Each structure stands twice: as structure tokens, then as C-alpha cells.
Amino acid sequence: MGLNEYLIKTTDYFHSVWIENKTLIQLVLVAFVILYIVNYFIGCSSNAKIAMEWYEGNKEYFSQSFAHLGLSNAVDGVSMEKESGNMYKLHASGRQNVKYALVTLSLKRRQDLLCLLFFDFVWGKKDTVIIEAPVKLQSSLPIVLSVVRRKDMKKSFEKLRDLKDLCHPIPFPLLRDTYAVIGEHEETAQYLLDEQVIAVLNKYDRILEKMHFTDRKIYSHDELVARYEFFLDRSRGKATELSLIFTKLFFHVIDKIPHYNLSAKERAKSEKDRRILLERNSKEEHAEQAKASKKEKDEKKLSPEEQKKREEKEERLRRKVKMVKVA
């Protein structure tokens, strides 16, 4: 059977199914649209309730720790901003040792029925709190350190360039096997991950997703940024209480950083590694520029037909690479 014949038969089959069950299919589609709309409002309402519970449970701590919460357009005294049906943000500024803090509540897409049924169910999306804060420093401090879930260690090396370029796994027997410590220096890990941090992480070993400190401008152009991601574990009925514990822990670690004196030996090693990395990146950049320049010159020599064939070949290669990455 040829392709055209197969397509014709398939089209005829679905057309006959549509004719025979037209009314039923229309009713199912209408019911799905109604269900989708109803779920949208219920999902948005559920996420808004979760966000407000978090805000009310953490407002006192942030109000006491920061001079100003939210932006000037706060509504009804609520400093938290709604960015979408599942994304809420809180800006906080005016605190010792940090320039500002940005808290993001990335919740399940409860308002999207398709995402809720398929994507969130398959990949296990969880309600997550993300806190990002640039650290105030008197002088530059070369630090790259991360605590991640051990099962995510490989993915962290792939996604975060600073870990890939400068860091290695650091043995940390005091921490449960749930976590892995990645960093430049064991000295830095031992200083920042003190007894208080270890106690909380070991007690609630399924809450933290990632703790990351970096001077490599991964998140912004600030000299040193701390980023913290943890889950809102609502199954225990203590999501707000646990969130407050982990929020306080985050700023506890941040407050230690300005008082940290990196040893001369480790500082010299960090600076050397960064010089080597800068030289390598510079060479790669020049090589890319030379390659692009050569490609441009070569293209000028090609006829329109040759140019079209070359573009088609490059497009096929891009698709192939994309398919490999997805697999």
C-alpha cells in the first residue's frame, strides 16, 4: 500500500467516525472546555490560597528582617505580587549583608488542566520556594558552593557552568546521603555548612532542592549571589512552619559570608583557576568569531542554489541534535 493510499484510507476512516458520532464528539468537546474553564478558576483560587498562607506565615519574619517589603503598587497591604496563576513574587530590601531578596513561589500549574493531568503528574512538579539574594561584601570573595540532591548532581554539573568549570564533589559525611556537596574548597563547605545547617538538612532531608553560592554571575551581575530552592511540603500539614525554618536557615548562612576569611592558599588557587578559565573562554570566543567570519566569507562565494542546500543541511543537523538532547 502506497503512502497516498494509506493517508486517503485513514482520512476516510476518521471522517466516517466523525459522521457517525458527531453529536457525541461535540458533547465531549464542550464538556472538556467547560471542565477546563472551571478547573482554571479553581486552580487559580487554590494557588492564591497557598501563596497567601505562605505570605501570612512568613510576613512577620521578613518585616522584622527587612526595612521594606514589596513594590510601591502593593494592594490591600499585601506586598506579594501575582505574576501568573502559579507564580508569586515578594521583593524585600533594606537588610544587613544583602542588597535585596527576591522570593518566588513557583507552584503547580493547578489552573492548567492539561499540565495538571499530564506534565505535572509525569515529572512530579512540586510547589517550590526560590529565594535569591546578592550578598554585600567589603571585598571580592571567590566562592562557588552548592548543596544539591544527590540524584540531581549530574544534572547540576550540566546546567550550572560554574560548577562544571571550577568545582568537584566534596565528601561531607555529616550530611545524609540524600545530599551531595559540590564546591571549590572543602574549607568553604566546612565553614558555611555548620552544625545548625547540618541539623536542619538531616532532619528534613526531602525539603531542600538546591543551595547555591556563586561569584560567577550566573544569576545576575552582582559579585556574589546566594540562591536557595526548597519544596513546600504540604503533605505534612506544616508547609508554612517548614518554609520559615528553611528561610531563616538561608539567611543564617548568608550572614556568615561577610565574616569569612578564605585562606591565602585557597584564594590563590581560586584566582589562578579563574585566570585559566578566562583565558580558555577568551580563546573559545575568538575561535567562534573566526569560524563565523569564515562561514560568512564562504557563503558569499556560493550560488543561491548551493546556499539553499547548505541551509537545509544545517537545519537537518540542528533537528538531529535537538532530538538527541530530548532523548
Secondary structure, DSSP 8 states (H G I E B T S, - for coil): --HHHHHHHHHHHHHHHHHHTHHHHHHHHHHHHHHHHHHHHHHHHHHHHHHHHHHHHHHHHHHHH-SEES-TT-BTTB--EEEETTEEEEEEEEETTEEEEEEEEE---TT-HHIIIIIHHHHT---EEEEEEEB--SS----EEEEEEGGGHHHHHHH-HHHHHH-EEE--TTS-TTEEEEES-HHHHHHHS-HHHHHHHHHTTTTEEEEEEESS-SSSSSS-EEEEEEE--GGGT-HHHHHHHHHHHHHHHHHHGGG----HHHHHHHHHHHHHHHHHHHHHHHHHHHHHHHHHHHHHHS-HHHHHHHHHHHHHHHHHHHHHHH-
